[in-house]
Amino acid sequence: MAQWSGLATVLILILFWIISVWWSSEPEIVDITEIAQPHQEVTGYPTTSALIFVAETLLNKPGGYLANDKLPPSVFMDNMPAWEFGALEQVRDLALAMRKDFSRSQSQSQEDIDLKVAQPQFNIDHYSWAWPSAEGEYQQAINALKRYRTRLTDENQADGQFYSRADNLKDWLKEVEKRLGSTSQKLSSSVGKNSLNINLAGDINANQSTITPMQTMVKTSWWKIDDVFFEARGTCWALLHFLKAIEKDFASVLAKKNATVSLQQIIRELEATQETVWSPMILNGDGFGFLANHSLVMANYVSRANAALIELRELLSQG
């Protein structure tokens, strides 16, 4: 009897391992023109479709949404939940930008009726599993986005709008820039480094609430290195789709500023972050040491994308 129970335990563990490997497979990059059919020429339709696609992927990929699962094998998985959180952060940022910028003609204009429903529902705690559940709230947000997208294509309704303007794009890119900068820093901290305090640099009159050390050691915990890596993968995967949609919706704005190639360079750098990871685990070698450091490789691509992003914002700021 003990032998049979032991064999059953082994078989269950093997089954859980197979399922966890399957559920850990990252979604593929898709063509924006495919998900934006049949109205890809309608301003705002590609960007809204990209946002809906990324959000639906979080819910409908193999295993569904895993971050709030309380049962095995997903309760023991951390890489995919980290990936989900990275993508979710980009969803939240774009949903906010659409609510307060892209859908409004000026600061005194009214908020879109569906976007003001969708945006806060994406901000529920991503670990929430009871009532309300994260999946339920995200699905309601997706439904609201679909209603907004439908109104974009209805010529008989003027209340659903997406404004393709340089100032709108510039404001959202500023938020993306902060996200990528933070992501790059967390990835680079995999090896640990002494960082100087530059919080007040550039302004002799600047102040802060409390005193902080002039130099600190910043190092990501060994247990969190793979989580940071996969969170960055999720961030870049979602951002890739958003920027490809932005390229279509803001084509005339980018062309006027001669900035299309700058956006394409950002996309190219982000595509490099999605290359297959052949190693069975995320390695954390030191600098030029014997072993690779996957986090530093990822940080290189993210930093290059962020640098190109800063240049793009500067181009959009020019007259």
N, C-alpha and C positions, 0 to 999 in steps of 0.2 A: 504493500500500500504506500509506503514511504517513497519507494522508487517511482511509482506512478505519479505521485504528487510532485516529486522533484522534476520528473520529465515534463509534466504539465507546466510547472513554473518556468522551466527553460524555454518551452515552446511559446509561452505567453510573452516572455522577454524578447525572444527573437521577433515575434509578430509586432510588438511595440516598436522595436528598433526599425523594422522595415517601414512601418507606418510613419515613424518620425522622419526617416530619410525622405520619403515621398512628400510629406507635408513641408519639409524644409526646402524643397525646390523653389527657386525664385521665379516669378512670372517673367515671360518674355517681353521684349520691347515691341510695341505694335506701331503700325503706320497710322499717323494722325488722320490722313485722308480717308482711311477705312472707317474709323470710328466717328468721323464727322459727316459721313454720308447721311442723307442726300443734300444737305444744305451747307456744305463747307464754304460756300462763297458768302454766306450771311455773316456779317460782322458779329463776332462774339460766339458764334456757334461752335467753331473748333475748340476754343478755350474752355467753354462750358462742357463740351463733350469730353475733353481730356480730363477735366475735374471729375465728372461723373464716372468715367472709365476707371480712373485710379481708385476712387472711393469704392466702386463696385468690386474691383479686384481684391481689395482688402477683405471683403465679405465672401467672395465666391471662389477664391483660389483653392487649391487642394487643402482640405482640412478646415476651410473657412477661416474666420477670424479667431486667432489662437491666444491673444494676449490675456484674455480674461477666463480662459478655460481652467477648470478646477479638477479635471480628471486626467488620468494617464491616457496616452503618453504625452499629450501636449503640456501638462502641468510641469513636466521635467525638461521641456524645450525652452531655450532662451534666445537662440539666434533668430528664428523667424519672428517672434514677438518684437525683438529689437528692430528688425527690418520693417515690420508693420508700423512701429512708432515713428521711424524716420520718414516713411511715406505719409503718415497721418499728419505730422507737423507741417509738411508742405501743403497738404489738403487744407488744413486750418488757415494757413497764411493766405492762400489764394482765395479761399471762400471769404475771408475778411476783406481782402482787396476788392473783390467783386462787389461786396455789399457797400463799402464806403467810397469806392473810387470808380471802378469800371462801369458800374450801372448808373452813375449819377453825373449829371451834366455840370453841376456846380455845388458849392458847399450848402446852399440853401434849398437844394432840391430834395424831394422825398426819397426815402429808402424804398427799394423794390420790395414788394409784399412777400415774395417767395424767398428772396435772399436773406431777409431779416429773420426768416424762420430757419433756413438751412444753416447759416453760419454758427449760431450758438449751439445747435445740436451736434455739430462736429466737435464741440469742446467738452463734451461729457468725459469724465475720467475713463481712460481707455482700458482700465482694469475692471470697470463696473460689469457685473455679471447677473445680478438679480434684477429688481425692478427699480428704475429703468435699466435695461441692458445696453451696453455700448452698441451692439449690432442693431438693436431696435431704433436707437436714436440716429445712428448713421444712415439707416435705411430711410427714415423719415426725411433726413436732410437730402438724400439723393432724390427722393420723390419731389421735393420742393425745387431742386435744381432742374429736374426734367420739366416741371411746369414752367419755370422761367425760360428754359430753352425753347419750349413750344411757343411761348409768347414772342420770342425773338423772330420767329419765322412767320408770324401772323400779321399781315399787312393791314388788317382791320383793327389792330390794337396798337396804340402808340405808347403804352405804359411799360412795355418790356424793351429795354434798350441796353446796349453795350457800346460804350464810347471809346473808340480807338484813338487815344491822344498820347502825345509824348509825355506829358506830366503824369498821367495815370500810370503809364508803363514804368516811368522812372521811380515812382513811389513804391511800387511793388518790388522792383529790382533791388531797391535799398533794403527791404526786408530779407530778400533772398541772399543778398550780400552778407548780412549779419548771420544768417543761418549757416552759410558755407564757411564763413570765418570761424565760427564756433566749432563746426564739425572738423575743420582742419586742425584747430588747436587740440581738440580731444584726441584726434588720431596721432598727432605728433607727440603727445604726452605718453605714448606707449613706452618710450625708452627713458622717460624722466629727464628733466632739464631744469636748470636754475633760471628763473624768469625774473627780470627786473620790473619794478613797478612803474608802468608808464601811464597809469590811469589819468594823471593830470597833465601829461605832456602836451605842449603846444599852447597853453594858456596860463600865463603867470598869475592871473587872478582866480584861477579855478580852486575850488574847495571840495572836500568830501566829508561825509558824516563822521566816520571814525578813522583813526590812524591805522594804516596797514604797513606791513614790513616792506622795506625797499627791495628785498630779494626773497623769493620763495622757491621751494622745490615742487614742481608740478609733475606728477606721475600717475598714470592710470593704473588702477589695481590690476594685478595679473588676472583676477577672476572676471574683470569687466572688459578686457581687451577685445574679445570676440564680439561682445555686445555692441561696443562702440563701432567696430568695423562693419557689422551688418546693419546697424542703424544708419551709417553713412551710405551703405549700398541702397537702402530703401529711400533715403533722402534723394540721392542722385537719380534713382530710377523714376521716381515721381516727377522730379524737376525736369528730366529729359522730355517727358511727354508734354509738360506745361510749356516749355520753351519752344518746342516744335509747333505747338498750337499758336503760341504768341507770334511766331514767325509768319504765320498765315494771317492772323487777325490784324497785326500791326505792320503788314508788308509795306504799305505806302509811307508810314511814319519812318520806318527803318530805312527805306530807300531814299527818302528826302534827306536824312542825316548821313547817308552813305554808311550805315551801320549794320547792314544785313550780314556782311562777312564777319563782323565782330560777334554777332549772335551765333552764327554758324560755328565759329571757333569754340565758343563756350559749349555748344552741343557736342562737338567732337571730343573735347576734354572729358565731358560727362559720360560719353559712350565708352571711353576707355575704362571707367570705373566699373562697368558691367561685364567685363571680360570674365571668363570662367576661372574660378579658383580651384586649381588642381590639387592643392594640398588638403589632406584630410582634417587639418586643424589650422587655425590662424597662428602663424609663427611670429615670434617677437624678438628676433635677433637684434643685437646692439650695433647701430651705426654700420660700419663696414665689416662687421663680424662674419663668422662662418655661416650662420643661418640667416635666411631672409627675414625681413620685417614687413609683413603685409600691410600693416597700418601706415607705415611711412610711404609705401608705394601708393596707397590710396590717398594719403594726405597730399602727395605731389600733384596728382590729377585734380583734386579738389581745390588746392591752392592756385593752380594755373587757371582753372575755371573761374575762381573768385577774382583773380587779377584781371582777366578778360572782362568780367562783369563790371568791375570798377571803371574800366575804360569805356565800356558801352554806356554806362550812366553818364559819364562825362560828355560823350558824344551827344547824348539826348539833351543835355543841359545847354549845349551851345545853340546859339541863335540860327 
